[in-house]
Amino acid sequence: MNGKVSLYVIAGELSGDRLGGSLIRNLQEIVAGGIEVRGVGGPSMASVGLESEFPFDELSVVGLTEVVFRVPALLRRIRQTAKSIAEFSPDALITIDCPDFSLRVAAQAKRLMPDLKVIHYVAPTVWAWRPGRARRMARSVDHVLALLPFEPPYFEEVGMTCDFVGHPLVRDFEADRLRRIEREFRDRFGPCGPDRPLVVLLPGSRTSEIRRMGPVFGDVIARIAAQHHSVEWVVPAAAPVAGMVRELVRNWPGSISVLDPCADDDEEDRTRKHVIFSMAQAAFATSGTVTLELARAGCPTVIGYRSSRLTAFLILRLVRIDTANLVNLLIERHAVPEYLLADCTAENVAAELSVLLSNPDQRAAQRSAFAEALERLGGGQLDPGKRAAQSVLRTIVDT
């Protein structure tokens, strides 16, 4: 494509911001005439030239009940963003994940600009709950970029086009950077093994997750430490909650290292996490995208998740699947243990984590499942960021 392309891009949390940064970077490489980008995003999108309309972490809300208390502020931002899009009049609006905000913006923007092309990146989990969202989404979205191979039919059957572009976690790492960080971490943590296992703890990337999961993590550590006295615990902190995590771990027993995020270098941060995950014998993680990062690194994992009582009540009545873990969903069997809602107790998690630490066959079985899942996510194919960029350009040209 030779002419200049104008895009308005919205991301509402760190994972979406990373997708947006990669997408914009790849479009800059492909579009000969260059691209002009405005929108809402975080550090990754800022690194490729975006000046955010407002701080994107205002949109990082999780849980059905948590959203309710933020409604007035979110409605103001929705109106502000839709107006900004209409004033900019871009070739396309690209909304990334964060559907409670971004799809409402898309609907308002479409009313102001009926011919606006709207592309949504990261398909909502209509296969898991609220399937009617796909039909409602089709009123304002033209095209969907899906991360999972089984998602396109759910959106195509209600009138949208949809491309499976692959998951960003299948991207390779820069070899020199990977080797440098491996040396740094091995010098820092020394030899780890059965007598001195390294265990990764991932309590979450949102304040609400940290508040709910923090006590469980502390109790799990105490229980495991009673059995394995020389455990080395490592907590990679997400940027929005790094201070909260450092405060939290002060009350945890044992040898605990907090890895602060590299706020100014997303690729460095991504590689550091991959290296520490690959060094670890096991991990305990709050359910979310990080479970795929752990799978990418081959780190055997136990998953946990807690929510408010009302959110739990609604989830139990609305969800149509029996696992929250994408590895389990992709391979269609329960290979990764997970303890959700009322089952997420320190007793359950610590017992499962102890099995992983003491049983090499259990660790090997999870690694085999990880390899199978990653192959289905597009491992070995074209970089997902490039595939997403190509899909965006086809949509702009063909529709």
CORDA-V38598 format. One record per backbone hydrogen bond with DSSP energy under -0.5 kcal/mol. NH is the residue of the N-H (numbers start at 1). CO is the residue of the C=O. E is the energy in kcal/mol with one decimal. If there is no record, write none. Layout:
BEGIN
NH_CO_E + NH_CO_E
END
This chain:
BEGIN
5_34_-2.1 + 7_36_-3.0 + 8_92_-2.0 + 9_7_-0.5 + 9_38_-2.7 + 10_94_-2.6 + 11_40_-2.4 + 12_96_-0.8 + 17_13_-2.6 + 18_14_-2.2 + 19_15_-1.8 + 20_16_-2.7 + 21_17_-2.6 + 22_18_-2.4 + 23_19_-2.7 + 24_20_-2.7 + 25_21_-2.2 + 26_22_-2.3 + 27_23_-2.3 + 28_24_-2.4 + 29_25_-1.3 + 30_26_-1.6 + 31_27_-2.9 + 32_1_-1.7 + 32_30_-0.7 + 33_1_-0.6 + 33_3_-0.6 + 34_31_-1.4 + 36_5_-2.8 + 38_7_-2.1 + 39_51_-0.6 + 40_9_-2.1 + 46_42_-2.1 + 47_43_-1.8 + 48_45_-0.9 + 49_46_-1.8 + 50_45_-2.2 + 52_50_-0.7 + 53_39_-2.4 + 56_41_-0.7 + 58_55_-1.7 + 59_56_-2.0 + 60_57_-1.0 + 61_59_-2.0 + 67_63_-1.4 + 68_64_-0.8 + 69_65_-0.8 + 70_67_-1.5 + 71_68_-1.3 + 74_70_-2.4 + 75_71_-2.7 + 76_72_-1.7 + 77_73_-2.0 + 78_74_-2.4 + 79_75_-2.1 + 80_76_-2.4 + 81_77_-2.6 + 82_78_-2.5 + 83_79_-2.1 + 84_80_-2.0 + 85_81_-2.3 + 86_82_-2.2 + 87_83_-2.1 + 88_84_-1.9 + 89_85_-2.7 + 91_6_-2.0 + 92_6_-1.0 + 93_117_-2.9 + 94_8_-3.2 + 94_92_-0.5 + 95_93_-0.6 + 95_119_-2.4 + 96_10_-2.7 + 97_95_-0.6 + 97_121_-2.7 + 101_98_-1.3 + 102_98_-2.7 + 103_99_-1.5 + 104_99_-0.5 + 105_101_-2.1 + 106_102_-2.4 + 107_103_-1.9 + 108_104_-2.0 + 109_105_-3.0 + 110_106_-2.4 + 111_107_-1.5 + 112_108_-1.7 + 113_109_-2.4 + 116_113_-2.3 + 117_91_-0.5 + 118_116_-0.5 + 119_93_-3.1 + 120_143_-2.7 + 121_95_-3.4 + 121_119_-0.5 + 122_120_-0.5 + 122_145_-2.8 + 126_124_-2.5 + 128_125_-1.6 + 129_125_-1.9 + 133_130_-1.9 + 134_131_-1.4 + 136_132_-1.9 + 137_133_-2.8 + 138_134_-1.6 + 139_136_-1.2 + 140_137_-1.6 + 141_137_-1.8 + 142_118_-2.2 + 143_118_-1.8 + 144_161_-2.0 + 145_120_-2.8 + 146_144_-0.7 + 146_163_-3.0 + 151_148_-1.6 + 154_151_-1.5 + 155_151_-0.7 + 155_152_-1.3 + 156_152_-2.5 + 157_153_-1.8 + 158_155_-0.9 + 159_156_-1.6 + 160_155_-1.9 + 161_142_-2.0 + 163_144_-2.3 + 165_146_-2.5 + 165_163_-0.8 + 166_146_-0.9 + 167_377_-1.4 + 170_167_-1.9 + 171_168_-1.6 + 178_174_-2.6 + 179_175_-2.4 + 180_176_-2.2 + 181_177_-2.4 + 182_178_-2.2 + 183_179_-2.1 + 184_180_-2.1 + 185_181_-2.7 + 186_182_-2.3 + 187_183_-2.1 + 188_184_-1.9 + 189_185_-3.0 + 190_186_-1.6 + 193_196_-0.9 + 196_193_-0.7 + 199_197_-0.6 + 199_232_-2.5 + 200_282_-2.2 + 201_234_-2.8 + 202_284_-2.4 + 210_206_-2.2 + 211_207_-2.4 + 212_208_-1.9 + 213_209_-3.1 + 214_210_-2.4 + 217_213_-2.3 + 218_214_-2.3 + 219_215_-2.0 + 220_216_-2.5 + 221_217_-2.4 + 222_218_-1.8 + 223_219_-2.2 + 224_220_-2.7 + 225_221_-3.0 + 226_222_-1.1 + 227_223_-0.5 + 227_224_-1.5 + 228_224_-3.1 + 229_227_-0.6 + 231_228_-1.1 + 232_197_-2.9 + 233_231_-0.7 + 233_255_-2.6 + 234_199_-2.4 + 235_257_-3.1 + 236_234_-0.5 + 237_235_-0.6 + 237_259_-2.5 + 241_238_-1.4 + 242_239_-1.1 + 245_241_-2.6 + 246_242_-2.3 + 247_243_-2.0 + 248_244_-2.2 + 249_245_-2.5 + 250_246_-0.6 + 250_247_-0.6 + 251_248_-1.6 + 252_249_-1.5 + 255_231_-0.6 + 256_254_-0.8 + 257_233_-2.5 + 259_235_-2.1 + 259_257_-0.5 + 260_258_-0.8 + 263_261_-1.2 + 265_262_-1.7 + 269_265_-2.1 + 270_266_-2.6 + 271_267_-2.3 + 272_268_-2.5 + 273_269_-2.2 + 274_270_-2.0 + 275_271_-2.5 + 276_272_-2.3 + 277_273_-2.5 + 278_274_-2.4 + 279_275_-1.6 + 280_276_-1.3 + 281_198_-2.5 + 282_198_-1.0 + 283_300_-1.4 + 284_200_-2.3 + 285_302_-2.4 + 286_202_-2.9 + 287_304_-2.7 + 291_288_-1.8 + 292_289_-1.8 + 293_289_-1.0 + 294_290_-2.4 + 295_291_-1.7 + 296_292_-2.6 + 297_293_-1.4 + 298_294_-0.5 + 298_295_-1.2 + 299_294_-2.7 + 300_298_-0.7 + 302_283_-2.2 + 303_337_-2.4 + 304_285_-2.3 + 305_339_-1.6 + 312_308_-2.6 + 313_309_-2.5 + 314_310_-2.4 + 315_311_-2.8 + 316_312_-2.4 + 317_313_-0.8 + 317_314_-0.5 + 318_314_-1.5 + 318_315_-0.5 + 319_315_-2.6 + 320_128_-4.6 + 329_325_-2.1 + 330_326_-2.7 + 331_327_-2.0 + 332_328_-1.1 + 333_328_-1.3 + 335_333_-1.5 + 337_335_-0.6 + 339_303_-2.7 + 341_305_-2.7 + 343_340_-2.1 + 344_341_-1.7 + 345_343_-2.1 + 349_345_-2.4 + 350_346_-2.8 + 351_347_-1.8 + 352_348_-2.0 + 353_349_-2.9 + 354_350_-2.2 + 355_351_-1.5 + 356_352_-1.8 + 357_353_-2.2 + 358_354_-1.6 + 359_355_-1.8 + 360_358_-0.6 + 362_359_-0.5 + 363_359_-1.5 + 364_360_-2.4 + 365_361_-2.1 + 366_362_-1.8 + 367_363_-2.0 + 368_364_-2.0 + 369_365_-1.8 + 370_366_-2.5 + 371_367_-2.0 + 372_368_-1.7 + 373_369_-2.4 + 374_370_-2.7 + 375_371_-1.7 + 376_372_-1.5 + 377_373_-1.0 + 378_375_-1.2 + 379_374_-1.7 + 381_378_-1.9 + 386_383_-0.7 + 387_383_-2.2 + 388_384_-2.6 + 389_385_-2.0 + 390_386_-2.5 + 391_387_-2.1 + 392_388_-2.3 + 393_389_-2.2 + 394_390_-2.2 + 395_391_-2.0 + 396_392_-2.2 + 397_393_-2.2 + 398_394_-3.0 + 399_395_-1.6
END
